[in-house]
C-alpha cells in the first residue's frame, strides 16, 4: 500500500502559508495549497498588526529561516504601555519580564508577502474553490473542486484537508457548519497612516478616554497603525456619527483637560483618514480543530475566532501551524502515516492552549466595555495573577510531543 499522502490546504493566510512550506518539504506528502487572490494581491491586508512573542518562539522552533525572514522585515515589540488620554501612565511593562523574546510589529500585507513567498510553488493562486465535501468512495477522505485561470480542477481521495480559510471558513461550513459567533461588546476601527509623528509614536501603546481605547504603534517602512474601540451592544448597528471626525474626537479626546501630544496627533491622523477606516466587531467562536470522522483539520481563525485584545489572532495562527507542522513532520519521518493519529495529536496539543488564550483575551477586554474604569482595569493588570497569565501566554507555547 502506498504511503503517499495527499494534503490540500484551503487558504494561504498566516497558518496556511507556514504549513504549506513545511509540509511540501516532507517525503511522501503531496501538498496543494489553494489561494483565492493573485500572488501580489494583498489588498485585503492594508493594516498593521502586533504578533506576540509566543508566535515568534513557535515559528523559530518550527522554521528558523522563515522566522528570521519575518523578523528582518519587522520592528520588535518590546514594550506595552497604557496611559490615560492626557498622558498619565497607568501600566508600563517591558515584555522581557514576561517573554523569552520580543514580538514583532509589521504590516499585514508584508507578513503575507513573506510567508507566501516562502512557500513557493506549494501555493496555487487565483483559485476559486467551488465545492468542498466528502469523498463518496471513502468514509474518511474528502474532495475539493476549484477553478483556476478559467479551468476546472478537482482533487479526490484527499488524505488530509486543512481549512485555513479564515473566520468564515468554507471548509468548516462544509462539514460542521459555521460556528455561532459571540459578540464581546466592542466595535473597533482600524487605519494605517503615514508616520509624520516626529517620534511621538513608536512601540505598542494604549491611551484611554473613559471606556474608549486608542492603540497605536509604528510599523515598517514608515507607517503607524491606529485602532480605536467603542463599547457596543451585541446586534446593534454601528452609529454613523462614530465614523465622522467629530465623533472620533468626542470619543478619544478628553474633556476638561489637555490630551497628550501623541493622542492629539493620532486623533488628527485618524480623522484625516476617517473615510478609509475599517470597522468591525470583536467576536469569538467555538473551538474546533478536527472533524471526528473525516480527516479534516482547521487552524487559525477557521478553528477559533478570537478577540484581538492581546494581539493573539495571527499569533495563535502561527502557533497552530508551527505545532501542526512539527507533529506531522515528526510522524512522517518516523514512518507513522496514520492521518487520524496526526489529527488527534494536534487537537490534544492545541485545544486547552487556545481556550486559555481566548479566555484571557476576553478578560483583558474589560477596560473597553461600557462604563469601564480604565484606572482600575490597568491596576489589576499590574498584579501577579495577570502577569503570571501573561507569562504563560507568551512563554508556554503548545507545540505538542514530537515523535
FENDATA-V417663 format. One record per pair of residues at least 4 apart in sequence whose C-alpha atoms are under 6 Angstrom apart, sorted by the first residue. I is the first residue (numbers start at 1). J is the second residue. D is the distance in whole Angstrom. If there is no record, write none. Layout:
I J D
I J D
//
This chain:
4 28 4
4 29 6
5 29 5
5 159 6
6 30 5
6 158 5
6 159 5
7 30 6
7 31 5
7 160 5
7 161 6
8 31 6
8 32 5
8 33 6
8 161 5
9 33 4
9 162 5
10 33 6
10 34 5
10 163 5
10 164 6
10 165 6
11 16 6
11 34 6
11 35 5
11 164 5
11 165 5
12 16 4
12 17 5
12 35 5
13 17 6
15 317 5
15 318 6
15 321 5
16 20 6
16 164 5
17 115 6
17 116 5
19 23 6
19 321 6
19 325 6
20 24 6
20 119 6
21 119 4
24 31 5
32 122 6
33 123 5
33 124 6
34 124 5
34 127 6
35 125 5
35 127 6
36 125 6
36 126 5
36 127 5
36 128 5
37 41 6
37 125 6
37 126 5
38 125 5
38 126 5
42 109 5
45 108 5
45 109 5
47 107 6
47 108 6
47 192 5
48 106 6
48 107 4
48 108 5
48 225 5
49 105 6
49 106 6
50 104 6
50 105 5
50 311 6
51 103 6
51 104 5
51 315 5
52 103 5
52 315 6
53 101 6
53 102 5
53 103 4
53 394 6
54 394 5
54 395 6
54 397 6
55 315 5
55 318 6
55 319 5
58 319 6
59 63 6
59 67 6
59 322 6
60 64 4
60 67 5
62 322 5
74 105 6
74 106 5
75 104 6
75 105 5
76 102 6
76 103 6
76 104 4
77 102 6
77 103 5
77 104 5
77 105 6
78 95 5
78 102 5
79 93 6
79 94 5
79 95 5
80 92 6
80 93 5
80 204 5
80 205 6
81 91 5
81 92 4
81 205 5
82 90 6
82 91 5
82 205 6
82 206 5
82 207 6
83 87 6
83 88 5
83 89 4
83 90 5
83 207 5
84 88 5
84 207 5
84 208 5
85 207 5
85 208 5
85 209 5
85 259 5
86 258 6
86 259 4
86 260 5
87 260 5
95 99 6
98 391 4
99 394 5
99 395 5
105 219 6
106 219 5
112 116 6
113 117 6
126 148 6
127 147 6
127 148 5
128 146 5
128 147 5
129 145 6
129 146 4
130 145 6
130 146 5
131 144 6
131 145 5
132 144 5
133 142 6
133 143 6
134 142 4
134 143 6
135 141 6
135 142 4
135 143 5
140 293 6
140 294 4
140 295 6
141 157 5
141 158 5
141 159 5
141 294 6
141 295 6
142 157 6
142 158 5
143 155 6
143 156 4
143 158 6
144 154 6
144 155 6
145 153 6
145 154 4
146 152 6
146 153 5
147 151 5
147 152 4
147 153 6
160 295 5
160 296 6
161 296 5
162 296 6
162 297 5
162 298 6
163 171 5
163 298 5
164 299 5
164 302 6
165 169 5
166 301 5
166 302 5
167 301 5
167 302 5
167 305 6
169 302 5
172 176 6
173 177 4
173 178 5
181 284 6
181 285 5
182 283 5
182 284 5
182 285 6
183 234 6
183 283 5
184 282 6
184 283 5
185 231 6
185 232 5
185 233 5
185 234 6
186 230 6
186 231 5
186 232 5
186 281 6
186 282 6
187 229 6
187 230 5
187 280 6
187 281 4
188 228 6
188 229 4
188 279 6
188 280 5
188 281 6
189 227 5
189 228 5
189 278 5
189 279 4
190 226 6
190 227 4
190 277 6
190 278 5
191 226 5
191 277 5
192 224 6
192 225 5
193 223 6
193 224 5
194 223 4
195 222 5
195 223 5
195 224 5
200 262 5
202 217 5
202 218 5
203 217 5
204 217 5
205 215 6
205 216 6
206 214 6
206 215 4
207 213 6
207 214 5
208 212 6
208 213 5
209 252 6
209 254 6
211 368 5
211 372 5
212 229 6
212 230 6
213 228 6
213 229 5
214 227 6
214 228 5
215 226 6
215 227 5
216 225 5
216 226 4
217 224 6
217 225 6
218 223 6
218 224 4
219 223 5
219 224 6
231 369 5
231 370 5
241 247 6
242 247 5
245 271 5
249 253 5
259 264 6
266 270 6
270 274 6
282 307 5
283 307 6
284 305 5
284 306 4
284 307 6
285 304 6
285 305 5
287 303 6
287 304 5
288 303 5
289 297 6
289 298 5
289 303 5
289 347 6
290 296 6
290 297 5
291 296 5
298 302 6
298 303 5
299 303 5
299 320 6
300 317 4
301 305 5
306 358 6
308 313 6
309 361 5
310 361 6
312 316 5
316 320 6
321 325 6
323 399 4
324 346 6
325 329 6
327 402 5
330 402 6
330 403 5
331 336 5
331 403 6
332 336 5
332 337 6
347 351 6
349 398 6
349 400 5
367 372 5
367 374 5
367 377 5
374 378 6
381 386 5
384 388 6
391 395 6
392 396 5
//
